[in-house]
Amino acid sequence: MIWDSKCIGCDDCLQACPNHVTTDMGDEGQHAQRCKACGMCVAVCHSGAREMAGRLVTVSEVMKDIEKDIIFYDESGGGVTFSGGEPFMQPDFLEHLLMSCRQKYIHTAVDTSGYTCTETLLRISKLTDLFLYDLKIMDEDRHVKYTGVSNALILKNVKELAKYHGDIHIRFPLIPGVNNDSDNVARIGEFTALLPSVSQIHIIPYQHMGVDKYYRLQKKYRLEKTCQPDSEEVEAVAQTLKGYGLTVKIGG
């Protein structure tokens, strides 16, 4: 990951690169193909303009970090939330982490879009204390337009999950111009109200915290002109959802 604003142009990163990435390669794609993410450029960067965005870890390494905070979980009644990204992109790794947490009596939550294999979801649900499950758009065509995939599997999965799991929180990211229309809000409320085991729905107002991440990854942020919903709109959506008998939280 590169922070252009911090770069001082010393070129030490280029000198350290064992794969001979250079500034005159032109195409960013060529950089990506040649870069092996070895981290040598990060090690010699004096200004902090380069950093590793991730690293490979084992279950035991993650558990060592988790176990450091057991005292805080015990005092607060909290636990560990596996989020992302999408934790079901690594289902086996997720499953082993959940098993390890259960052995240590650590409460677990999985934050998911629900876009995963139904059998995998139900298998892992047996090891998960709480699900934070996203519902964004009820209309399938609009869901494809904004997310790139159908919502059919997502809706099927949450209905199946609700049959077998005892604690599910629905998370509804409220995005002006995308899913804040009255029809979508009403359909979200109606659908959620029919799900057993759903104890509450959280409205997550859109905010701009992700903009900098896109910049750092050199990707276009397509919602940069989207405004954050004001408190009046958020409260109006909350009242609509409460009308379906739902317990509504704002945030979290």
N, C-alpha and C positions, 0 to 999 in steps of 0.2 A: 504494500500500500504506500502511496506517495503523497506527501504534503508539499505541493509546489510552493506554497507561501513560505515554507521554512528552508527551502533549498538555497544554499549559498554558492552553488556552481563550482565546487571544488573538484568534482569528477573523481573523487576517491572511490566512489561506489563502482564506477566503470572500470577503474584499475583493478579493483578487487574481484570483479566478476569472473569466475572460472569458465563461464559459457560465452564470454566475449560479446555481451550486449553493448552496443555503442549508440551514441546520440544521433548518428547519421543513418540509422536503419530506416528511419522514416515512418513506416507503417507500425502502429501499435500492436497489430496482430503478430508481426514478426518478433517483437519483444516478448509477447506472451508465449510464443512457441519455443523460443530459445531459453527463456527464464525457467529454472528448475526449482525456484523457491528455496534455495539453499541457505539464504540468510546472510551470506557474506557481505552483501552491500549494506545491510542493516548494521552489522557489527562495526563497520568503519564510518558510518554516517555521524558526523560530529554535531549536526544541527537537529537531529531527530526528524529529518524530512522523510526518512524511510522507516517503515516498521512492518513487522509480520502481522498479518490480519488473523492468523490462526496457526495451530500446530497440532500434530498428532499426539494423542494421549491414550493411556490405557485406563481401564475401569479402576484399577487400584490407585492410579494417580489422581483421578477425579475424586475418588472417595476420600483420599487424604485431605483434600481441600474441604470437602463437605463436612467431614468429621471435626474439623477445627471449630465449626460453629454450632456443634451440638448443644452447648450450654445456652446459646441464644434461642435455639429452637425450643428447648425445654422451658425457658422463661417466658417466651412470647406465645407458645402454642402453635408456632409456625413450622416450617419445614423447607423442603427443596422443591423448586419449580423447574421442570425441564421444558425449555422453550427453544427459541431459535431466531430466525429460520423455522424449520419444521423438524421436530425431534423424530418423527416417523420416517424421515429420510435415512435414518440409521437405526432401524427397529431392533436389531440384535444387540447393539451397543446399549440402546435405551433399556431393553429388557434386563440386561445384566446389571445395569446401574440401579434399576428399581428393585431387583432382587437383593442387591447389596444393602440398599437403604432399608428394606424390610427387615433384614437380619439385624440391623442396628436400631430398629424401632423408630426410624425417621419418617415423618409424614411426607408424602410425595404428591405433587401435582404435575400434570402434563398439559401444556398449553399447545393446542393443535388446531389446524384448519379442518381436520377431519378428512382430508383428501388422501386416503391411504387404503390399503387392502382391508376389507371388513374383518376377515379372519385374524389378521395381525392385530387390528385394533381391539377386538374382543379378547384375544389372548393376553395382550399387555394390560388390558383393563383389570384383570385379576390381581395385578401387582400395584395398581395405582389407587391412591386414596381419593384424589379429586381430579376431575377433568375441567379444564378451561377451554371451552369449545367455541370457535368462531362461527358466527353466521353473518354474512355480509349482504347478499342480495338474493331475493327469493325467485325472481324471474330468471329462467335459465339463459335466455339469449343475452340479457344484460350481464349476467354473471360471466359468461364467456367473453363478452366484450371487455370487461374491466379486469378479469383475472386470467383469462386465457384458457380456462377449463370449464366444463359443465359443473353445475352444483348437484347433479343427480346423486352421485356417490356420497357427497357430503351430507345431504339430507337423509339418504338411506342409512348411513353410518350412525348418525346421531339418534335416529329412531331405534336402531338395533341396540346401541350402547345404553340408551335409557331403559331398555327392558331388563338389563342385567346389572347395571352399575347404580350405586346408591347416592352419588353426589356429583352433580354436573352443574357448572356455572356457564351459562351462555354469554359470550362476549360479542357485542354489536358495535363495530367501529363505525362511527357516524361521520360520513364524509359528504360535505355540501356539494351538490351537483352530481353526485354519484349514487348515493343510496338513502338520502334524507327525505325523499318524497313521501307523502302521506300513505300512498298505496303500499310501498315497500315496508314502511314502519308497521302498518297494520298487519301485513302478512307475516312479518317477523313475530309480532305479538301473538297472533292467532296460532301459528305453528308451534311456538315455544310453549304456549299454555297447554297444549295437548301432550307434551312430553312428560312422562313420569320421571321422577328422580331429579328434575331440574329445580333447584332450590332458589335460584335467583338469576337475573340477567343484568349484565354490566354494560352500560353505554360508555364507549371509549371515544371521546371527541377527537376528531382529527387534529393533529398538530404538526409542526414543521421540523421536528427533531431529526427526521431522516434525511433532510436535504444535504447535510454535510457528508453523510455516509456515501451518498451517490456521487458527490463531487470527488471524494477521495478515491472512489472506485472508477472514476472517469466515465460515469454513466449519466444519461439524460434523466432528469427528474421530471416526470410528466405532469405532476400535480403542483408545480411551483406557483401557479396562479390561483390555486384553490385556497379559499379563506377558511380559517378555523371557525367552527360554529360558535355563535355567542351563547351566553348563559340562558337567554330566553328560549332559544331554539332547543337547546339541550333539555331544558325543563319541560317544554311542550312535548317532546318525544317521550320523556320519562312518564308524563301523565297519560299519554296514549297507551304505553305499555302496561302501566298500572291498571288501566281499564280492562285488561285481560286477566286480572287477578294475579299478576306477577309481582314478585319482590324485585324492585329496581334499584341498582346502585349506579352511581356516576363515577367513572374511572376504575382503575385496578382490574 
